[in-house]
Amino acid sequence: MLKANIYVTLKDGVLDPQGEAVKKSLKVLDYGQVNQVRIGKFIEVWLEGKDQAAALKELEEMSDKLLANPVIEDYRVEIVEVY
């Protein structure tokens, strides 16, 4: 079985209203050194099988088609465990 982590983040230049709201709240809580906050998604996926190359290709397809919006988001896939 393979485990993968998928990190989805907004592309540079895309406004992040949620990140801005968190940044303002942190400043209210006296964390004035915070300059920027970007909010993303973290997804764990477990797959049957042991072929990492095939799994990586499949995970990238999943990310392109469903897990991320490639127009405004970037994603990074990493296989972290084999057990």
C-alpha positions in Angstrom: 0.0 0.0 0.0 1.2 3.5 -0.8 0.4 6.7 1.1 0.6 10.1 -0.6 0.4 13.6 0.6 -1.1 16.2 -1.7 -0.5 19.9 -1.0 -2.8 22.4 -2.8 -2.0 26.1 -2.7 -3.2 29.2 -4.5 -1.1 30.3 -7.3 1.0 33.5 -6.9 -1.1 36.5 -7.7 -4.4 34.9 -6.8 -6.2 36.8 -4.0 -6.6 34.8 -0.8 -9.5 36.4 1.2 -9.3 33.7 3.9 -5.6 34.2 4.3 -6.1 37.9 4.6 -8.8 37.4 7.3 -6.5 35.1 9.3 -3.6 37.6 8.9 -5.8 40.4 10.3 -6.9 38.2 13.2 -3.3 37.3 14.0 -2.4 41.0 14.1 -5.3 41.6 16.5 -3.9 38.9 18.7 -0.6 40.8 18.8 1.3 38.7 16.2 2.3 41.9 14.4 5.4 40.2 12.7 3.0 38.2 10.4 3.4 39.6 6.9 1.4 37.2 4.8 -0.9 34.2 5.2 -1.9 31.9 2.5 -4.5 29.1 3.1 -4.3 25.8 1.2 -5.4 22.2 1.5 -3.6 19.1 2.7 -5.0 15.8 1.4 -3.8 12.2 2.3 -4.5 9.4 -0.2 -3.8 5.7 0.3 -3.5 3.5 -2.7 -3.4 -0.2 -3.2 -0.3 -1.5 -5.0 3.5 -0.8 -4.9 4.3 0.8 -8.2 5.3 4.3 -7.2 5.6 5.6 -10.8 2.1 4.5 -11.7 0.7 5.8 -8.4 2.4 9.2 -8.9 0.9 9.5 -12.4 -2.6 8.5 -11.1 -2.3 11.0 -8.1 -1.4 13.8 -10.5 -4.4 13.0 -12.7 -6.6 13.0 -9.5 -5.2 16.3 -8.5 -5.7 17.8 -12.0 -9.3 16.5 -12.3 -10.7 16.9 -8.8 -8.5 17.7 -5.9 -7.2 21.1 -7.2 -8.4 23.7 -9.6 -5.5 24.1 -12.0 -6.6 27.5 -13.1 -6.0 29.1 -9.7 -4.2 26.5 -7.7 -0.9 24.6 -7.7 -0.4 21.2 -6.2 2.5 19.0 -5.1 2.2 15.3 -4.7 4.6 13.2 -2.6 4.6 9.6 -1.8 5.7 9.4 1.8 5.2 5.8 3.0 5.4 2.3 1.5 4.0 -0.4 3.8 
